[in-house]
Amino acid sequence: MGLLDAIKGWRGGADEVQRWVVVDVESSGLDAERDRLLAIAAVAVQADDQHPHILLGDSFEVVLRQAEAAGRLPDKANILLHGIGVGAQRTGVEPAQALAAFERYVGASPLLAFHAAFDRTMIERAFQAVLGHRPAVPWLDIEPVAAVLHPQVRARSLDEWMAHFDIHCLVRHQAAADTLATAELLLKLWPAMRAQGVRPSFKAVAKLAAQRRWVTG
């Protein structure tokens, strides 16, 4: 926790932060506006210009305890997808405690995800409902960055990008494994950034994502 303690009180701009946090969530369904947040997993990436690397020892994973609701039946198909059974959901960490721990873990680091809108909505909804505020850090979607750097690749899903870069995921649709695969994808994009003369700071990578929106718009 030494690195985390060092950055907890830091108030610099996101462009200066070299510790980025890749995140993935598991939920009770695919409706980001209505379904429940079940779990969060994250791993830090040292966003060094020349030698970026995943900080395997700097990771986070938690299952949130789910309140029992009368008449609510377990969604067996959903449970089979992410593997978080009814027992695990009922014995998870209290939401306030889990979310506060995640906030401390993130610190001042920006959050990144593949198709980040879903993860961001799920996390921010839970934070607002439980803690009364949202995480005060920037977000970045890795998918448009990959699309801008490799326009010749006809990939949209994380599975397609993993196949292109020969990235192997131990257990798909399991938050911790998906997070690691996403972090590996981020590192695979570094050579293309350098080849295009892009200094891979958070601000510069966010501009790449914005290019995708401009082109498709």
C-alpha positions as CSV (number, residue, x, y, z in Angstrom):
1,M,0.0,0.0,0.0
2,G,3.0,2.3,0.0
3,L,2.3,3.6,-3.5
4,L,-1.4,4.1,-2.6
5,D,-0.5,6.0,0.5
6,A,1.9,8.2,-1.5
7,I,-0.8,9.3,-4.0
8,K,-3.8,9.6,-1.7
9,G,-3.2,13.2,-0.9
10,W,-1.9,14.1,-4.4
11,R,-3.9,16.7,-6.2
12,G,-2.0,17.1,-9.5
13,G,-3.5,16.9,-13.0
14,A,-4.4,13.6,-14.6
15,D,-1.9,14.1,-17.3
16,E,0.9,13.8,-14.7
17,V,-0.3,10.6,-13.1
18,Q,1.7,7.6,-14.3
19,R,-0.4,5.1,-12.3
20,W,-3.5,4.3,-14.3
21,V,-6.2,1.9,-13.1
22,V,-7.9,-0.5,-15.5
23,V,-11.3,-1.5,-14.2
24,D,-14.1,-4.0,-15.0
25,V,-17.4,-4.7,-13.2
26,E,-19.8,-7.6,-12.9
27,S,-23.5,-6.7,-12.8
28,S,-26.9,-8.4,-12.4
29,G,-27.7,-7.6,-16.0
30,L,-26.9,-5.5,-19.1
31,D,-29.0,-2.5,-18.3
32,A,-26.5,0.0,-16.8
33,E,-29.3,2.3,-15.6
34,R,-31.3,-0.3,-13.7
35,D,-29.3,-3.4,-12.9
36,R,-27.2,-3.9,-9.7
37,L,-23.4,-3.7,-9.3
38,L,-22.2,-7.0,-8.1
39,A,-18.4,-6.8,-8.2
40,I,-15.5,-4.5,-9.1
41,A,-12.0,-5.6,-10.2
42,A,-9.1,-3.4,-11.0
43,V,-5.4,-3.5,-11.7
44,A,-2.9,-0.7,-11.9
45,V,-0.7,0.1,-14.9
46,Q,2.5,2.0,-14.7
47,A,2.1,4.3,-17.7
48,D,5.8,4.9,-18.3
49,D,6.6,6.3,-21.7
50,Q,9.2,3.7,-22.6
51,H,8.5,0.7,-20.4
52,P,4.8,0.6,-19.4
53,H,3.9,-2.4,-17.3
54,I,1.1,-4.0,-15.3
55,L,1.5,-3.7,-11.5
56,L,0.2,-7.2,-10.6
57,G,0.8,-6.5,-6.9
58,D,-1.3,-3.4,-7.1
59,S,-4.8,-4.8,-7.8
60,F,-8.2,-4.7,-6.3
61,E,-11.2,-7.1,-6.2
62,V,-14.5,-7.0,-4.2
63,V,-17.9,-8.6,-4.3
64,L,-20.7,-6.3,-3.0
65,R,-23.2,-7.7,-0.6
66,Q,-26.7,-7.8,-2.2
67,A,-29.7,-7.0,-0.1
68,E,-32.4,-9.7,-0.4
69,A,-35.5,-8.4,-2.1
70,A,-38.9,-10.1,-1.7
71,G,-40.0,-11.8,-4.9
72,R,-36.6,-11.5,-6.6
73,L,-35.5,-14.7,-8.2
74,P,-31.9,-15.5,-9.0
75,D,-31.0,-14.9,-12.7
76,K,-29.4,-18.3,-13.3
77,A,-28.1,-17.3,-16.8
78,N,-26.5,-14.2,-15.4
79,I,-24.9,-16.2,-12.6
80,L,-23.5,-18.7,-15.0
81,L,-22.0,-15.9,-17.0
82,H,-20.0,-14.2,-14.2
83,G,-19.9,-17.0,-11.7
84,I,-20.9,-14.9,-8.7
85,G,-23.6,-17.1,-7.1
86,V,-26.3,-16.2,-4.7
87,G,-24.2,-17.3,-1.7
88,A,-21.3,-15.1,-2.7
89,Q,-23.6,-12.1,-3.3
90,R,-25.2,-12.5,0.1
91,T,-21.9,-12.8,1.9
92,G,-20.1,-10.0,0.0
93,V,-18.7,-6.8,1.5
94,E,-21.2,-4.2,2.6
95,P,-21.6,-1.7,-0.3
96,A,-20.5,1.4,1.6
97,Q,-17.3,-0.4,2.8
98,A,-16.6,-1.9,-0.6
99,L,-17.0,1.4,-2.5
100,A,-15.0,3.4,0.0
101,A,-12.2,0.8,-0.3
102,F,-12.3,1.1,-4.1
103,E,-12.1,4.9,-3.9
104,R,-9.1,4.7,-1.6
105,Y,-7.4,2.2,-4.0
106,V,-8.0,4.4,-7.0
107,G,-6.7,7.5,-5.3
108,A,-5.9,10.2,-7.9
109,S,-5.4,7.7,-10.8
110,P,-7.6,7.9,-13.9
111,L,-9.9,4.9,-14.6
112,L,-9.8,3.0,-17.9
113,A,-12.0,0.3,-19.3
114,F,-13.0,-1.3,-22.5
115,H,-16.4,0.1,-23.5
116,A,-16.1,2.2,-20.4
117,A,-19.6,3.7,-20.5
118,F,-21.1,0.6,-18.9
119,D,-18.5,0.3,-16.2
120,R,-18.6,4.0,-15.4
121,T,-22.4,4.1,-15.2
122,M,-22.6,1.1,-12.9
123,I,-19.9,2.5,-10.6
124,E,-21.1,6.0,-10.5
125,R,-24.7,4.9,-9.9
126,A,-23.6,2.8,-7.0
127,F,-21.4,5.5,-5.5
128,Q,-24.2,8.1,-5.8
129,A,-26.7,5.8,-4.2
130,V,-24.5,4.6,-1.4
131,L,-21.9,7.3,-0.7
132,G,-23.7,10.3,-2.1
133,H,-21.0,11.3,-4.6
134,R,-19.2,10.0,-7.6
135,P,-15.5,9.2,-8.0
136,A,-13.7,12.5,-8.8
137,V,-11.3,11.0,-11.4
138,P,-11.4,11.1,-15.2
139,W,-12.4,8.0,-17.3
140,L,-11.1,6.8,-20.6
141,D,-12.5,4.2,-23.0
142,I,-9.8,2.0,-24.5
143,E,-11.9,0.8,-27.4
144,P,-11.7,4.0,-29.5
145,V,-8.0,4.4,-28.7
146,A,-7.4,1.0,-30.2
147,A,-9.6,1.8,-33.2
148,V,-7.7,5.0,-34.0
149,L,-4.3,3.5,-33.6
150,H,-5.1,0.4,-35.7
151,P,-7.8,1.5,-38.2
152,Q,-7.1,-1.5,-40.4
153,V,-8.3,-3.9,-37.7
154,R,-12.0,-4.7,-38.1
155,A,-12.5,-5.4,-34.4
156,R,-15.2,-4.0,-32.1
157,S,-15.5,-6.4,-29.1
158,L,-12.8,-7.1,-26.5
159,D,-12.7,-10.7,-27.7
160,E,-11.9,-9.5,-31.2
161,W,-9.1,-7.3,-30.1
162,M,-7.7,-10.0,-27.9
163,A,-7.7,-12.4,-30.9
164,H,-5.9,-9.8,-33.0
165,F,-3.1,-9.3,-30.4
166,D,-3.1,-13.0,-29.3
167,I,-4.1,-12.0,-25.7
168,H,-5.3,-15.0,-23.6
169,C,-7.8,-14.5,-20.9
170,L,-8.0,-17.2,-18.2
171,V,-11.8,-16.8,-17.6
172,R,-13.8,-14.5,-19.8
173,H,-16.6,-12.6,-18.1
174,Q,-14.9,-12.8,-14.7
175,A,-14.0,-9.3,-13.6
176,A,-10.4,-9.9,-12.5
177,A,-9.4,-11.9,-15.6
178,D,-11.2,-9.4,-17.9
179,T,-9.4,-6.5,-16.2
180,L,-6.0,-8.1,-16.8
181,A,-6.8,-8.9,-20.4
182,T,-7.9,-5.2,-20.9
183,A,-4.7,-4.0,-19.3
184,E,-2.7,-6.2,-21.6
185,L,-4.5,-4.7,-24.6
186,L,-3.6,-1.2,-23.4
187,L,0.1,-2.2,-23.3
188,K,-0.2,-3.6,-26.9
189,L,-1.2,-0.2,-28.0
190,W,2.0,1.5,-26.8
191,P,4.2,0.7,-29.8
192,A,1.6,2.3,-32.2
193,M,1.5,5.4,-30.0
194,R,5.2,5.8,-30.2
195,A,5.3,5.1,-33.9
196,Q,2.8,7.9,-34.4
197,G,4.8,10.3,-32.3
198,V,2.2,10.3,-29.5
199,R,3.6,10.6,-26.0
200,P,1.3,8.2,-24.1
201,S,0.3,10.6,-21.3
202,F,-3.3,10.4,-20.2
203,K,-4.2,13.7,-21.9
204,A,-2.7,12.5,-25.2
205,V,-4.4,9.1,-25.1
206,A,-7.7,10.9,-24.3
207,K,-7.2,13.0,-27.4
208,L,-6.8,9.8,-29.5
209,A,-10.2,8.6,-28.2
210,A,-11.7,11.9,-29.1
211,Q,-10.4,11.5,-32.7
212,R,-12.5,8.4,-33.0
213,R,-15.7,10.3,-32.0
214,W,-14.8,13.0,-34.5
215,V,-14.2,10.6,-37.4
216,T,-17.4,8.5,-36.7
217,G,-19.4,11.7,-36.2
